[in-house]
Amino acid sequence: MSDKLQLTDAEWRERLTPEQYDILRKAGTERAFTGKYEKNKATGVYMCAGCGAPLFASDTKYNSGSGWPSYTEPLAENAVEEHRDESYGTVRTEVRCASCEGHLGHVFPDGPGENGLRYCINSASLDFKPKDD
């Protein structure tokens, strides 16, 4: 038995906004520089908008200039899954939530962190939980 959140298409549509559904369930994307978290500098944790799983810590977020929130690494090694993406005539590495398999964005080997990765993530695939002061 799988530990993943498995809902019907109708349940996902009821749970998510149309934009979240397009991104999380249909691997869509938001336009660059339009996402609500692209410029967020608050301290806290970014969670999956589909299932609430914790994905990225704010201290790994940085301004990559790409127009999407970017992170140097996931909150935990098993928080996200990576899959080969050959859409649009290119090969990229797709990033999905490990708990619900929702599409989050892509990871690229051009980041500033120790591992040199840039997790380029759609704001609409995330919710933000600020750190309690």
VMD Tcl script that draws the C-alpha trace (Angstrom):
set ca {
  {0.00 0.00 0.00}
  {1.30 3.44 -0.95}
  {1.73 6.30 1.52}
  {1.03 8.82 -1.25}
  {-2.12 10.94 -1.20}
  {-4.26 9.58 -4.01}
  {-7.39 11.48 -5.01}
  {-9.66 11.28 -8.01}
  {-9.46 13.98 -10.65}
  {-12.76 15.41 -9.33}
  {-11.37 15.53 -5.79}
  {-8.23 17.35 -6.97}
  {-10.35 19.86 -8.90}
  {-12.44 20.52 -5.80}
  {-9.40 20.87 -3.56}
  {-7.28 23.16 -5.79}
  {-7.77 26.48 -7.56}
  {-7.82 26.23 -11.37}
  {-4.22 27.53 -11.52}
  {-3.03 25.10 -8.84}
  {-4.78 22.21 -10.62}
  {-3.15 23.12 -13.95}
  {0.31 23.25 -12.37}
  {0.16 20.47 -9.78}
  {-1.89 17.92 -11.72}
  {-1.21 18.83 -15.39}
  {2.44 19.98 -15.12}
  {1.61 23.52 -16.18}
  {3.59 26.60 -15.20}
  {2.94 30.16 -14.16}
  {4.38 33.08 -16.08}
  {7.77 34.29 -14.86}
  {7.76 37.05 -12.23}
  {4.02 36.62 -11.47}
  {4.06 34.14 -8.58}
  {3.15 35.28 -5.07}
  {6.32 33.80 -3.50}
  {8.88 34.90 -6.09}
  {9.88 37.91 -3.92}
  {8.89 36.53 -0.51}
  {11.70 37.00 2.03}
  {9.85 35.91 5.18}
  {11.22 33.14 7.36}
  {9.29 29.88 7.34}
  {8.55 26.72 5.39}
  {7.12 26.27 1.90}
  {4.56 23.47 1.80}
  {2.90 21.62 -1.07}
  {-0.35 23.39 -1.97}
  {-1.84 20.04 -2.90}
  {-1.24 18.04 0.26}
  {0.51 20.27 2.81}
  {3.78 18.33 2.88}
  {6.80 20.47 3.90}
  {9.07 20.95 0.87}
  {11.53 23.85 1.18}
  {12.94 26.00 4.01}
  {13.10 29.75 3.51}
  {16.82 29.78 4.31}
  {17.48 27.83 1.09}
  {15.51 30.31 -1.05}
  {17.41 32.81 -3.17}
  {16.83 35.21 -6.06}
  {17.99 33.36 -9.15}
  {16.67 36.02 -11.52}
  {14.61 33.35 -13.30}
  {11.22 34.75 -12.26}
  {10.26 31.77 -10.10}
  {11.06 31.03 -6.46}
  {14.37 29.18 -6.38}
  {15.87 26.97 -3.69}
  {19.24 25.31 -3.28}
  {17.81 22.11 -1.80}
  {14.59 20.53 -0.51}
  {13.78 20.54 3.20}
  {14.45 16.80 3.38}
  {16.02 14.39 0.92}
  {12.73 12.50 0.53}
  {10.47 15.58 0.28}
  {10.58 15.68 -3.52}
  {10.99 13.22 -6.38}
  {12.81 13.87 -9.62}
  {11.63 12.61 -13.01}
  {13.01 12.93 -16.54}
  {10.97 15.47 -18.53}
  {11.29 15.42 -22.33}
  {8.48 17.87 -23.06}
  {8.87 20.90 -25.33}
  {11.75 19.34 -27.27}
  {14.19 19.53 -24.38}
  {15.37 17.27 -21.56}
  {14.93 18.60 -18.04}
  {14.49 17.17 -14.57}
  {10.96 17.62 -13.24}
  {10.43 18.00 -9.49}
  {7.31 16.52 -7.89}
  {6.02 16.42 -4.33}
  {6.91 13.00 -2.92}
  {3.67 12.86 -0.93}
  {1.09 13.55 -3.66}
  {3.15 13.52 -6.88}
  {2.11 17.10 -7.65}
  {4.26 18.89 -10.24}
  {6.30 21.63 -8.56}
  {8.74 22.76 -11.23}
  {12.22 21.70 -12.37}
  {15.72 21.40 -10.98}
  {18.76 22.68 -12.89}
  {22.52 22.21 -12.31}
  {23.28 25.95 -12.16}
  {22.58 26.85 -8.54}
  {24.81 28.58 -6.01}
  {24.61 26.05 -3.17}
  {27.04 23.31 -2.19}
  {25.32 20.86 -4.52}
  {25.12 23.39 -7.38}
  {21.38 22.87 -7.87}
  {18.57 25.36 -8.52}
  {15.10 24.11 -7.68}
  {12.92 26.38 -9.81}
  {9.42 26.05 -8.32}
  {6.00 27.48 -9.23}
  {4.51 29.67 -6.48}
  {1.05 28.27 -7.20}
  {2.28 24.79 -6.22}
  {3.24 26.11 -2.77}
  {1.73 27.42 0.45}
  {3.90 29.31 2.91}
  {3.89 28.79 6.66}
  {5.70 31.67 8.40}
  {7.91 30.87 11.36}
  {6.25 31.70 14.67}
  {7.94 34.65 16.32}
}
mol new
graphics top color blue
foreach p $ca { graphics top sphere $p radius 0.5 }
foreach p [lrange $ca 0 end-1] q [lrange $ca 1 end] { graphics top cylinder $p $q radius 0.2 }
display resetview
